Amino acid sequence: MAECGDSNQGPGRHQEFRQEQESRGPQELRLLYFKSAGRAEPIRWILALKGVSYEDHRIDKPTQWKDFKPDMPWGQVPILYVNGEPLPQTVAICRYLAELYSLKPATAWRCARADAVAEAVSDITNRAATVRRATEPEIKRALRAEFLETRLPQFLTQLEGKLTYGEFLCGDQVCWADIYLATMLEVIGAICRLDDPSAGFPRTAALVSRVRAIPEIAAWIARRPPSIVGEDPPATGAAAEGK
């Protein structure tokens, strides 16, 4: 088979090559991230839930990231390589896997609701990450206090009001956004040193418990490699750009 970039084949052949890859589905999956749970963990939970084999490639951020970063789409990880093709961004990867493995909500409206919650989860996780990245002790304390006393309770209060469709976000079947929510709350807990970020918010706590109790996910949690659950400690220079 000609290389997909073969100039003799033209753009039509390039498109045919990609369509062929897409129609075949994922034959080989390789997940690239740091030696932590972090933003790769919802991807791992989805793959564990569906019993999908993949390579879990964990790089050492202080020593290896500078070599990997130039080749990363958007200069970030996680990256899921699908038959050698890189797919960046956690939410995009989760949505792709949900499409493949039937983890989408049942209707277009519920899919949109799941997307909206996932966007809000991304926002609050990014806000928590600003606390982690702060280096001045006084600034870090102030950011942490503001996050724990205002930002996180506001988010969880709003989330509680949206958990009315059943046992999960969009009904009685788990979807990818439930997994994303549960894992990102785990990350927030690690960043802010909280045993349970959802304490005091019973619907959210119950949803997270139900996700974590799914047998395949519970088995992954029990066997996953020891690592920092949240993101790696702040780095300096080029390494600080990774996620």
LINFENPE-V466756 format. One record per residue. N is the residue number from 1. RES is the residue in three letters. PHI is phi as a letter, one per 40 degrees, with the letter a starting at -180 (* if undefined). Layout:
BEGIN
n-><N & N>
res-><RES & RES>
phi-><PHI & PHI>
END
This chain:
BEGIN
n-><1 & 2 & 3 & 4 & 5 & 6 & 7 & 8 & 9 & 10 & 11 & 12 & 13 & 14 & 15 & 16 & 17 & 18 & 19 & 20 & 21 & 22 & 23 & 24 & 25 & 26 & 27 & 28 & 29 & 30 & 31 & 32 & 33 & 34 & 35 & 36 & 37 & 38 & 39 & 40 & 41 & 42 & 43 & 44 & 45 & 46 & 47 & 48 & 49 & 50 & 51 & 52 & 53 & 54 & 55 & 56 & 57 & 58 & 59 & 60 & 61 & 62 & 63 & 64 & 65 & 66 & 67 & 68 & 69 & 70 & 71 & 72 & 73 & 74 & 75 & 76 & 77 & 78 & 79 & 80 & 81 & 82 & 83 & 84 & 85 & 86 & 87 & 88 & 89 & 90 & 91 & 92 & 93 & 94 & 95 & 96 & 97 & 98 & 99 & 100 & 101 & 102 & 103 & 104 & 105 & 106 & 107 & 108 & 109 & 110 & 111 & 112 & 113 & 114 & 115 & 116 & 117 & 118 & 119 & 120 & 121 & 122 & 123 & 124 & 125 & 126 & 127 & 128 & 129 & 130 & 131 & 132 & 133 & 134 & 135 & 136 & 137 & 138 & 139 & 140 & 141 & 142 & 143 & 144 & 145 & 146 & 147 & 148 & 149 & 150 & 151 & 152 & 153 & 154 & 155 & 156 & 157 & 158 & 159 & 160 & 161 & 162 & 163 & 164 & 165 & 166 & 167 & 168 & 169 & 170 & 171 & 172 & 173 & 174 & 175 & 176 & 177 & 178 & 179 & 180 & 181 & 182 & 183 & 184 & 185 & 186 & 187 & 188 & 189 & 190 & 191 & 192 & 193 & 194 & 195 & 196 & 197 & 198 & 199 & 200 & 201 & 202 & 203 & 204 & 205 & 206 & 207 & 208 & 209 & 210 & 211 & 212 & 213 & 214 & 215 & 216 & 217 & 218 & 219 & 220 & 221 & 222 & 223 & 224 & 225 & 226 & 227 & 228 & 229 & 230 & 231 & 232 & 233 & 234 & 235 & 236 & 237 & 238 & 239 & 240 & 241 & 242 & 243>
res-><MET & ALA & GLU & CYS & GLY & ASP & SER & ASN & GLN & GLY & PRO & GLY & ARG & HIS & GLN & GLU & PHE & ARG & GLN & GLU & GLN & GLU & SER & ARG & GLY & PRO & GLN & GLU & LEU & ARG & LEU & LEU & TYR & PHE & LYS & SER & ALA & GLY & ARG & ALA & GLU & PRO & ILE & ARG & TRP & ILE & LEU & ALA & LEU & LYS & GLY & VAL & SER & TYR & GLU & ASP & HIS & ARG & ILE & ASP & LYS & PRO & THR & GLN & TRP & LYS & ASP & PHE & LYS & PRO & ASP & MET & PRO & TRP & GLY & GLN & VAL & PRO & ILE & LEU & TYR & VAL & ASN & GLY & GLU & PRO & LEU & PRO & GLN & THR & VAL & ALA & ILE & CYS & ARG & TYR & LEU & ALA & GLU & LEU & TYR & SER & LEU & LYS & PRO & ALA & THR & ALA & TRP & ARG & CYS & ALA & ARG & ALA & ASP & ALA & VAL & ALA & GLU & ALA & VAL & SER & ASP & ILE & THR & ASN & ARG & ALA & ALA & THR & VAL & ARG & ARG & ALA & THR & GLU & PRO & GLU & ILE & LYS & ARG & ALA & LEU & ARG & ALA & GLU & PHE & LEU & GLU & THR & ARG & LEU & PRO & GLN & PHE & LEU & THR & GLN & LEU & GLU & GLY & LYS & LEU & THR & TYR & GLY & GLU & PHE & LEU & CYS & GLY & ASP & GLN & VAL & CYS & TRP & ALA & ASP & ILE & TYR & LEU & ALA & THR & MET & LEU & GLU & VAL & ILE & GLY & ALA & ILE & CYS & ARG & LEU & ASP & ASP & PRO & SER & ALA & GLY & PHE & PRO & ARG & THR & ALA & ALA & LEU & VAL & SER & ARG & VAL & ARG & ALA & ILE & PRO & GLU & ILE & ALA & ALA & TRP & ILE & ALA & ARG & ARG & PRO & PRO & SER & ILE & VAL & GLY & GLU & ASP & PRO & PRO & ALA & THR & GLY & ALA & ALA & ALA & GLU & GLY & LYS>
phi-><* & c & c & c & c & c & c & c & c & g & c & c & c & c & c & c & c & c & c & c & c & c & c & c & g & c & c & a & b & b & b & b & a & c & c & a & c & f & c & c & c & c & c & c & c & c & c & c & d & c & g & c & c & a & c & b & c & b & b & c & c & c & b & b & d & c & c & c & d & d & c & c & d & g & g & b & b & c & b & b & c & b & f & g & c & c & b & c & g & d & c & c & c & c & c & c & c & c & c & c & b & f & b & c & c & c & b & c & c & c & c & c & c & c & c & c & c & c & c & c & c & c & c & c & c & c & c & c & c & c & c & c & c & c & b & c & d & c & c & c & c & c & c & c & c & c & c & c & c & b & c & c & c & c & c & c & c & c & c & d & c & c & c & b & c & i & c & b & d & b & i & c & b & c & b & c & c & c & c & c & c & c & c & c & c & c & c & d & c & c & c & c & f & b & c & a & c & c & d & g & b & c & c & c & c & c & c & c & c & c & c & c & c & d & d & c & c & d & c & c & d & c & b & c & c & d & a & c & c & c & c & c & d & d & b & b & g & c & c & c & c & c & b>
END
